[in-house]
């Protein structure tokens, strides 16, 4: 029984320490460009409508904003900054969603769903945020000094 408890604790600790993939929206730093990616790294990346990425912000290690030069490519947003960012923040407005009475998701507004005779159980507008930390800043861990994250 004691060995079982040991393996159970080890399994739980291992599960909590594995890399997490909660949001599936993140920024990847490159040599010259940075890319906003969607999916689970490294092998499950998804194309997306680049118009859905409504905000891209970059900050240096002191929290000062960096200018972002953004270019839309076919299936991802790529951007450049004059210096490597310490933190990037991204906002994606994915659009209207409806869940029907059989828990199936439809990519339409509630009005469009009703017009198409879909029984609407739940309707919402999907917005996703991502903040990616590239450089650690000691100021974030000082006592009595709140961490400042950018609003997007």
VEXDREN-2710 file (C-alpha; in Angstrom, 1 decimal):
% VEXDREN-2710
k/r/px/py/pz
1/UNK/0.0/0.0/0.0
2/UNK/2.9/2.3/0.8
3/UNK/4.4/1.7/-2.6
4/UNK/1.1/2.5/-4.3
5/UNK/0.9/5.8/-2.5
6/UNK/4.4/6.6/-3.5
7/UNK/3.6/5.9/-7.2
8/UNK/0.4/7.9/-7.0
9/UNK/2.2/11.0/-5.6
10/UNK/4.9/10.6/-8.2
11/UNK/2.4/10.4/-11.0
12/UNK/0.5/13.4/-9.8
13/UNK/3.6/15.5/-9.4
14/UNK/4.8/14.4/-12.9
15/UNK/1.4/15.3/-14.4
16/UNK/1.6/18.8/-12.9
17/UNK/5.1/19.5/-14.1
18/UNK/4.6/18.6/-17.7
19/UNK/4.4/21.5/-20.2
20/UNK/1.0/23.0/-20.4
21/UNK/-0.8/23.9/-23.6
22/UNK/-3.8/25.8/-22.3
23/UNK/-4.5/28.5/-24.9
24/UNK/-3.1/27.2/-28.1
25/UNK/-2.3/30.8/-29.2
26/UNK/1.3/31.9/-28.7
27/UNK/4.2/33.9/-30.1
28/UNK/7.3/32.3/-31.5
29/UNK/10.5/34.3/-31.6
30/UNK/12.7/34.1/-34.7
31/UNK/16.0/35.7/-35.8
32/UNK/14.4/38.6/-37.6
33/UNK/10.6/38.0/-37.4
34/UNK/8.2/36.8/-34.7
35/UNK/5.1/34.8/-35.5
36/UNK/1.7/34.5/-33.9
37/UNK/0.9/30.7/-34.0
38/UNK/-2.2/28.8/-33.2
39/UNK/-2.2/25.1/-32.2
40/UNK/-0.1/22.9/-30.0
41/UNK/3.6/23.1/-30.5
42/UNK/5.6/21.7/-32.2
43/UNK/3.7/19.5/-34.6
44/UNK/0.0/20.6/-34.4
45/UNK/-0.1/24.1/-35.9
46/UNK/-3.3/25.4/-37.5
47/UNK/-3.9/28.0/-40.2
48/UNK/-6.1/30.9/-39.1
49/UNK/-7.7/34.0/-40.5
50/UNK/-5.1/36.7/-40.0
51/UNK/-7.8/39.4/-39.7
52/UNK/-8.8/37.8/-36.4
53/UNK/-5.6/38.9/-34.8
54/UNK/-6.7/42.4/-33.8
55/UNK/-3.8/43.4/-31.5
56/UNK/-0.1/42.6/-31.3
57/UNK/2.0/44.3/-28.6
58/UNK/5.6/43.9/-27.7
59/UNK/7.5/45.1/-24.6
60/UNK/11.2/45.2/-23.6
61/UNK/12.5/43.8/-20.3
62/UNK/11.7/47.1/-18.5
63/UNK/8.1/47.1/-19.6
64/UNK/8.5/49.8/-22.2
65/UNK/6.5/49.3/-25.5
66/UNK/8.4/48.3/-28.6
67/UNK/7.2/49.4/-32.0
68/UNK/5.6/46.5/-33.9
69/UNK/5.8/46.3/-37.7
70/UNK/3.2/43.7/-38.6
71/UNK/2.7/41.8/-41.9
72/UNK/-0.1/39.5/-42.7
73/UNK/0.9/36.3/-44.4
74/UNK/-1.5/33.8/-45.8
75/UNK/-2.1/31.8/-42.6
76/UNK/-0.3/33.6/-39.8
77/UNK/0.7/37.0/-38.6
78/UNK/4.4/37.8/-38.6
79/UNK/5.9/40.9/-37.0
80/UNK/9.2/42.6/-36.4
81/UNK/10.4/44.7/-33.5
82/UNK/13.6/46.9/-33.3
83/UNK/14.9/44.8/-30.4
84/UNK/14.1/41.3/-29.1
85/UNK/10.9/41.6/-27.0
86/UNK/10.8/40.4/-23.4
87/UNK/7.0/40.0/-23.6
88/UNK/4.4/39.9/-26.3
89/UNK/0.7/40.2/-25.9
90/UNK/-1.8/39.1/-28.6
91/UNK/-5.6/39.5/-28.9
92/UNK/-7.6/37.3/-31.3
93/UNK/-11.3/38.0/-32.1
94/UNK/-12.4/34.7/-33.5
95/UNK/-16.0/35.7/-34.0
96/UNK/-19.5/34.5/-33.2
97/UNK/-20.1/30.9/-32.0
98/UNK/-23.3/29.0/-31.3
99/UNK/-23.8/25.7/-29.5
100/UNK/-26.9/23.9/-30.5
101/UNK/-29.2/21.6/-28.4
102/UNK/-27.0/18.7/-29.3
103/UNK/-23.8/20.5/-28.1
104/UNK/-22.5/21.0/-31.7
105/UNK/-20.5/24.2/-32.3
106/UNK/-21.5/26.4/-35.3
107/UNK/-19.4/29.4/-36.4
108/UNK/-22.4/31.7/-36.9
109/UNK/-24.1/34.4/-34.9
110/UNK/-27.2/33.7/-32.9
111/UNK/-29.3/35.6/-35.4
112/UNK/-27.9/33.5/-38.3
113/UNK/-28.4/30.3/-36.3
114/UNK/-32.1/31.1/-35.7
115/UNK/-32.6/32.0/-39.4
116/UNK/-31.1/28.6/-40.3
117/UNK/-33.5/26.8/-37.8
118/UNK/-30.7/25.8/-35.4
119/UNK/-31.9/25.4/-31.9
120/UNK/-29.6/27.7/-29.9
121/UNK/-28.5/26.4/-26.5
122/UNK/-25.7/28.9/-26.0
123/UNK/-24.3/31.8/-28.0
124/UNK/-21.1/33.8/-27.5
125/UNK/-18.3/35.8/-29.2
126/UNK/-15.0/34.1/-29.0
127/UNK/-12.0/36.3/-27.9
128/UNK/-8.6/34.8/-27.0
129/UNK/-5.6/36.4/-25.4
130/UNK/-2.0/35.3/-25.3
131/UNK/1.0/36.6/-23.4
132/UNK/4.4/35.1/-24.1
133/UNK/7.4/35.8/-21.8
134/UNK/10.8/35.6/-23.6
135/UNK/13.0/37.3/-21.0
136/UNK/12.7/37.1/-17.2
137/UNK/12.8/40.4/-15.3
138/UNK/13.8/40.4/-11.7
139/UNK/11.4/43.3/-11.0
140/UNK/8.5/40.9/-11.4
141/UNK/9.5/38.9/-8.3
142/UNK/10.3/41.8/-5.9
143/UNK/8.1/41.9/-2.9
144/UNK/5.7/44.8/-2.5
145/UNK/6.0/45.6/-6.2
146/UNK/3.0/44.4/-8.3
147/UNK/3.8/42.9/-11.7
148/UNK/2.5/45.1/-14.5
149/UNK/1.1/43.3/-17.5
150/UNK/-0.1/45.2/-20.5
151/UNK/-3.8/45.6/-21.2
152/UNK/-5.0/44.5/-24.6
END
